[in-house]
Amino acid sequence: MTHHATAEAWISSYERLWRTSGTDGLAQLFTLDATYRTSPWAPPIEGLPALAAFWDAERDGPDEPFTMSAEVIAVDGSTAVVRVDVEYGASGDRWRDLWVLELDDDGRCMSFEEWPFAPQ
């Protein structure tokens, strides 16, 4: 069963890893066969090697300036729903997302689904 504290710890680790060079820490956050969707309609990125390649392609690097705040808004069984606000410093782009996370008993993510919303 996932608890608010487990989901909050996972989110903190996710942000910290996004700000860290490399992708070696992904195995601490995601299961080996995790799926990761960048939108509800996107095909899933499947498994750690594919997820690592995606992260390397999407990030500007560990010094990418952005602010992020997140609030766990619901937890049911192994599923957590999170509201995330991100603002990128260089571009000024803003996003409000919903994340749907399914966490295993060790607190690693088995399934990540993002619902991104931009103010435009």
C-alpha positions as CSV (number, residue, x, y, z in Angstrom):
1,M,0.0,0.0,0.0
2,T,1.2,3.5,-0.9
3,H,1.1,6.3,1.6
4,H,1.3,10.0,1.2
5,A,4.8,10.0,2.7
6,T,6.0,7.3,0.3
7,A,4.7,9.2,-2.7
8,E,6.2,12.5,-1.4
9,A,9.6,10.8,-0.9
10,W,9.4,9.4,-4.4
11,I,8.7,12.8,-5.9
12,S,11.6,14.4,-4.0
13,S,13.9,11.6,-5.3
14,Y,12.5,12.1,-8.9
15,E,13.3,15.9,-8.8
16,R,16.7,15.3,-7.3
17,L,17.5,12.7,-10.0
18,W,16.3,15.0,-12.8
19,R,18.8,17.6,-11.5
20,T,21.6,15.0,-11.4
21,S,24.0,14.1,-14.2
22,G,23.4,10.7,-15.7
23,T,20.7,8.2,-15.2
24,D,22.3,5.6,-12.9
25,G,19.8,6.4,-10.1
26,L,16.7,5.4,-12.2
27,A,16.8,1.9,-10.8
28,Q,16.2,3.4,-7.3
29,L,13.1,5.1,-8.6
30,F,11.6,2.7,-11.2
31,T,11.2,-1.0,-11.5
32,L,13.2,-2.7,-14.2
33,D,10.0,-3.1,-16.4
34,A,8.4,0.2,-15.5
35,T,6.3,2.0,-18.1
36,Y,6.4,5.8,-18.5
37,R,3.9,7.8,-20.5
38,T,4.5,11.5,-21.3
39,S,0.7,11.9,-21.8
40,P,-2.3,9.6,-21.5
41,W,-2.2,9.0,-25.2
42,A,1.5,8.6,-25.8
43,P,2.8,5.1,-26.3
44,P,4.6,3.9,-23.1
45,I,8.3,4.1,-22.7
46,E,9.0,0.6,-21.4
47,G,11.9,-0.6,-19.2
48,L,14.9,1.2,-17.6
49,P,17.1,1.3,-20.7
50,A,14.4,3.1,-22.8
51,L,13.6,5.4,-19.9
52,A,17.3,6.3,-19.5
53,A,17.5,7.2,-23.2
54,F,14.4,9.3,-22.9
55,W,15.7,11.2,-19.8
56,D,19.0,11.8,-21.5
57,A,17.2,13.2,-24.6
58,E,14.7,15.4,-22.7
59,R,16.9,17.1,-20.1
60,D,19.0,20.1,-20.8
61,G,21.4,18.8,-18.1
62,P,21.8,18.9,-14.3
63,D,22.0,22.7,-14.4
64,E,18.7,23.2,-16.2
65,P,17.0,26.1,-14.3
66,F,13.5,25.2,-13.2
67,T,11.3,25.3,-10.1
68,M,9.0,22.5,-9.2
69,S,6.4,22.1,-6.6
70,A,4.2,19.0,-6.1
71,E,1.3,18.0,-3.9
72,V,0.0,14.5,-3.5
73,I,-3.7,14.9,-3.9
74,A,-4.9,11.3,-3.7
75,V,-3.7,7.8,-2.7
76,D,-5.6,4.6,-3.3
77,G,-3.8,1.3,-2.8
78,S,-0.6,1.4,-4.8
79,T,-1.7,4.4,-6.9
80,A,-0.9,8.1,-6.1
81,V,-2.1,11.2,-8.0
82,V,0.1,14.2,-7.8
83,R,-0.4,17.8,-8.9
84,V,2.9,19.2,-10.2
85,D,3.8,22.8,-11.1
86,V,7.0,23.4,-13.1
87,E,8.4,26.7,-14.4
88,Y,11.5,26.7,-16.6
89,G,13.8,29.6,-15.9
90,A,15.4,30.0,-19.3
91,S,12.2,29.9,-21.4
92,G,9.7,30.9,-18.8
93,D,7.5,28.0,-19.9
94,R,5.0,26.9,-17.2
95,W,3.3,23.6,-16.8
96,R,0.7,22.2,-14.4
97,D,0.7,18.4,-14.6
98,L,-1.1,15.5,-13.0
99,W,1.0,12.5,-12.4
100,V,-0.5,9.1,-11.9
101,L,2.0,6.8,-10.2
102,E,1.8,3.2,-9.3
103,L,4.4,2.3,-6.7
104,D,5.5,-1.2,-5.6
105,D,6.0,-2.2,-2.0
106,D,9.6,-0.9,-2.1
107,G,8.4,2.6,-3.2
108,R,9.6,2.2,-6.8
109,C,7.4,3.3,-9.7
110,M,6.0,0.5,-11.8
111,S,3.8,2.9,-13.9
112,F,4.1,6.7,-14.5
113,E,1.5,8.6,-16.5
114,E,1.7,12.3,-17.0
115,W,-1.2,14.6,-17.9
116,P,0.6,17.8,-19.0
117,F,-1.2,21.1,-19.1
118,A,0.3,24.4,-20.4
119,P,-1.4,27.8,-19.7
120,Q,-1.6,28.6,-23.4
